[in-house]
Amino acid sequence: MYIIGIDIGKNNHEASIVDPQGTLIGRSLRFSNTHSGAEKLMQHITKHISNEPCVFGMEATGHYWYSIYSFLKSKHFTVYVINPIQSNCIRSLFIRQTKNDSKDSFLIAEVIRFGQFTTTTLADENLLAMRQLCRYRDSVIDCRTEIKLRISTIMEQIFPEYEKQFSTLWGNTSMGILETYITPDKIANAPIDELFSLIKDKSHNKLTMKKALSVKEAAADTFGIKIAQNAFAFQLNQLFERLNFLNTQIAELDAEIIKYYETFDCYLHTIPGVGLIAAATILGEIGDIRRFKTASALVAYAGIDPSVKQSGEFNSTHNHMSKRGSPYLRHAIFLSATTCTFHDSPLNAYYKKKREQGKHHLTAAGAVAHKLTTVIYAVLRDGKPYEPKKFV
């Protein structure tokens, strides 16, 4: 069985062919990340090994391996996608550890030949699709946050008293009033019965005429900017349209992500505080849990382990998190950890314990994130729903 190791690059890849004894066949081939480049690779293989059976190996380097991986799978080849750490272990055996594309593609082939590797399920189509959608969702959320900040900034200028009328500016009742009337002047001049009807409908009969009068009085007596109202109204109207569009997109994304997540036999969502979207994000970023020998390895991959500061006999006792690894995974775990602190669970009890010890909220939340990562590891490793366990 011949092995073709491919060193992945942004625009060009390098391939080396190795026989079963580890002998390099011919010279390595540099080919572009295009259709013509992929066909050039096929011709190179045919020239050197004809129709002999072969397998491919490549590193999971960013997103640049997706295209050639997809091409080879369409040709029904066996393709192993490995963690770069595994090939680095082989590379470390060489005395001269120089970075060379030809050597790297050969080393990747050697990793496959030795058989001391685990393939990443990032190459699984459903997992890859879910991972892409979760990352895209993060970018859409960021866009929505930016628009909310713009709306909030404008409201602080033209109607600074408005936010005090509601627990949140983004609730159905608050947004219903703003989208209908936009400026404080129009709210102040709106018929009280009409305003109350809108508030009653949007709040599902929870708010009374008292709230309608309060909002109307605040609008009439606002200390906000009185000039250029038309320009502010025009800007707000466009921002509301974009906000509603993004909300629709996020709802559609959530449905699609959950559809993919449900194809996996995964129980991350059974952990208190970990919702379906967070579970999908975490699973997509981790991939095959067998890549990590211990929970500590997963903690390090998420970048939640403390950085080490040591010099001579000095050891720092106030170390920050290393923040290595996947930022998407770390963000999802931290959001889930924050949510966990509001649920009646061992993680919540652990958070309270840290707070009672005098720890700052962020420090306590970081400790919960660390514990949560070990729970995530156990749930994925065992393939079973979460079982409450007291933390010390």
N, C-alpha and C positions, 0 to 999 in steps of 0.2 A: 504493500500500500504506500503510494507516494503522498507526500505532504507538501502543500503549498502554503507557506507563511506569507502574510501580507502585512506590511507596515503601512498604517493608514495615515494619510495626510489630507490637508484641506483641498488642494487642487490636484495632487498627484499621489499615487500609491507606489510602493515598491514590493515586488513579489520574488520569492526564492523557492525553488523546488528542491526537496530533500528526499532521498530514497530511504527505504526501511533501515539501512545501516547508518544513516545520518550523514551521507555524502552529498555535497551540494551538486546538483545537476545543472550544468551550464552556468551562465552568469545570471545575476538577478535582473529583473525587468522593471523598468520604471514606466508606468502607464498613467494616463490622465483619468480623472474621475468623470468620465463621459462614456457614451455608448461606444464610440470608436476605441476608447481606451480599454473598455471591458472586452471588446472583440479582439483587441491586440493581445490581451492576456490569454484568451482562449487559443489563439493561434500559437502563442509561445508554448503553452502546455502541450498542444497537439504535436508541435515540432520536437519536443524533448522526450515526451513519454507516450506519445501516440494515444491509444485508447485505454491505457492502463488505469486501473481504479485509483482514485485519489480523493483526499479530503482537504479542506481549507481551514486555516486558523488565522484569526485576526484579533486585535485588541479593541475593547470598547472605548474608543477614543472620541470623546465628545459625541457629536451626531454625524461625523464625517464617514462613518462606516456603514450607515444605513443603505446608501445607494448600491454599493458593490455587494453588500450582503443580500439585498433584495434581488439583484441580478443573478447571483449564484444560486439562490434558492429557487428562482424561476427555471433554472437549468437542472434542478433536482440534485444538486451537489450537497454533500454533508459539510456544513460550515460550523466550526466551533468559535464562539465569541468568548474571549477570556478577559479577565481583569488584568490591567497593565501591571499590577503588583506581581502577578505570577511570572510574567516574562522578565521583570526586574530581578527576580530571585535568580534566574538563570544568568542574566547579564552580569550579576555581581560575582559570578564565578570566574569571569574573565579578568585578568590582571589589568589590562588596559581597557578601562571602561569608557571608551570613546563613543560619542553619538554618531552613528552611521546607519543610513537607511538600509543599505545592503546587509549589514551585519544584523540589524534589528529584525528584518524579515526572516533571516536565517534562524535567529534565536526564537522567534515566535513558532517557526516550524519545529524547532527542537523541543519546545514546551509540549507541543501536541504529540511528538514522537515519544517522549518520555512518559506521557500519559498522566503526569502529575499535575492535573488541572481540573477545575470545575467550570463548566460553561455557565454563563450568566443568562438567566431567563429574560434579560432585557431584550433578547433577540426574539422572544415570544411575541407574535403579532398583536395579540390582544393587550398584553402588558405594555408594549411599546406605544400602542394607540392610546391607552389610558394615561400613560405617563405624559405623552404629548398634550393631551387635552387638559390634564391637571396643571401643567406648566402654562399653557395658554390661558387657562382660567385665572391664574395668578396675575397675568399681565392685564387681563380685562378688569379684575378687581382693582388693580393699581390705577387704571384709567378712570374707573368710577370714583375712587377716592379723590383723585385730582379734581374731578368735576364737582364733587361735594365741597371740597375746600374753596373752590371758586364761588360757588353759590353762597356758602357761609360768609365769605369775605364781602360779597356784595350786600348781603342782608345786614351785616354789621355796619355798613355805611348808610343804607337807606332806611333801615328799620331795626336798630340795635336792641329794642325791647322785645322783639318777636320771639326769640329763642326762649325767653323766660316764661312764655305762655304755655310751653309744652315740655314734656320730659325729654323729648328729642325732636330735632328739626325735621327728621326723616320719617316720622310716623305718617300713617295714612291721613289723619286729620290735618296735620300741619301742611303736608305736601298738597293735599286737596285744596286748601285755602290759597296757597301760593300759586298753584297752577291755574286756578280760576281767576284770581284777582291780581296777582303778581306784585303790584306796588301797594304801599301803605295808604296812599291816597285813594285808590280804588276800594280798598278794604273799608276805609273810613266812610266812604260814600255809598257802600252797598246797603240795601234794605236789610234791616235786622232780621226779618223773617226769612229772607233768602239765605243770609249768612248762617242763621241757626239751623235751617233745613240741611245745609251742606255739612255743618259740623255734626249734626245728629246722625246723618247718613254715614259719614266717614268713620265715626267713632262707634257705630253700631249701637246707638242710643245710650252710650256711656256718659257723654258730656251733655250738659244742660244749657239753658238760655244764659246762665251766668257766665259761661265760658265765651259765648258769642258776644256778650256785652263787654267782657274784659278785653277780647281781641280788638273789637271795634274802637274802644276807648283808647287803647294803647296806640293804635294806628293813627287816630286823630291827634294824639298828643306826642307823637314820636319826635325825638330830637335828631332824627336822621337827616341826611342831605335832602334838600328840597329842590335842588336844580338838576337838570339833565335827567329827569325821570324817564323820558322816552328811551334814552340810550340804555339805562339800567334795565328797563322792562324788556327791551329787545334782546339784550344779552341773557337775561334770566330765562326768557322764553326758549331760546336756543339751547341753553344749558339743561333745562327741564326735559326737552325733547331728547337730548343725548343721554341723559340719565335714565329715562324710561327705556330707551333703546338698549342700553347696556344691561339694565335689569332683566329685560327680556332675553338677551343673549346669555346671561349668567344662568337663568332658569333653564334654558335649553341645554346649556353646557352641563349643568348638574344632572339633568335627566340622562344625557348621553354617557357621562362618566359613571353614574350608578349602574347603567346597563352593562358596561364593561366590567365593573367591579363584581357584579353578581355572577359573572362567568367563572370566577375563581372561588375555590373552596377556602375562603378566608374569614377569620373571625375577629379581625381587629376592631370592627364596629361594636363588638360586645364589651369593650373596655369603656367604663364610664367616662364620658367627656370626649370620646373619639367618635365623631359623626361619620357618616358614609363617605362624604367628600374627603375628609381628613384621612380616613382609612385607605381610600383609593390612592391618594397622594403618597402616603407612607409606603404602601405596597409597591406602587410604581417606581419609587426612588430606590427602595431596597432590592427589589427583584428577588432573586433566589437567596433565601436566608442561609443556605448552606455555604455561601461565600464567606460567612463570618463564623469562626470557630467558637467564639464566646460572645456573651452580651457586651463585654468590654470592647470588643472589636467593633461592634455595631455602634456603641456610644462614641467611639473615636471617629468612625465614618460619618456620623451625624455632626461631629464637631462640638459635642456637648461635654467632652472631657476637658479637664483643666489644663491649661498650658503650663509647662514646667519652666521655672526660672531658677537657675542654679549657677553659682559661680564660686569655685573653691569650696569653702565650708558654709557659704550662704545658701539657704533654701527659702524661697519666698513662701509665705503662708497666705498671701492674698492674690492668688492667681486667677486670671480671667479665663473664660472658656476659649478653647483653641480656635473654634469656628472654622475647622477644616471640613472637608467633605462636601456633601450636597447641601446648598443653602435652602433648597426647596424642602428637603427632608427636615432640616433643622427648624424651619419656619412652621411646618405642619405640626411637628412635635411640640413646639413651644405654644402654639395656639391651643392645641389639645390639652397641654399641661395646665394652661390658664383656665380652661373650661373645667378641667378635673377638680380644681380647687373649689368649685361651686357645687359639686356633686357629693352626696353622702357615700364616700368610699374610702378605702385605706389611703389612697393618694391624697384625699382631702384632709384626712387625719394627719398625714405626714406633713402636709403644708402647714397646718395649724401648729404642729409640734415645733417646726422650724421658726415660726413667727413667735411662739412663746419663748424660744431660746434667744430672742432678740434679733433674729435675722431680718434684713430688709425684704420687702415683698419680692423684689426681683431676684434676690439671692435664694429665697424660699422657692420661688417659681422655677428657678434653674435647677434646684435640687429635685423638685417634682419631675421636671423634664428628664433628668438623669434616670430617676426611678421608672418613669413611664417608658423610657427606651428599653430598659431591661424587661419590662412587662411585654412590650411589643415583641422583643426577641423570643420570649418564652411562648407567646401565643402563636407566632409564625413557626417556630421550631416544632412545637407539639401538634399543631394543626387542630387545636381545640379551643372552645370558647373560653373567655377570661374567667378565672376563678379568683375571688377576692383573697388577698394575702396581706397580713399585717406587716408593715415595714418598720424597721428599727432605726 
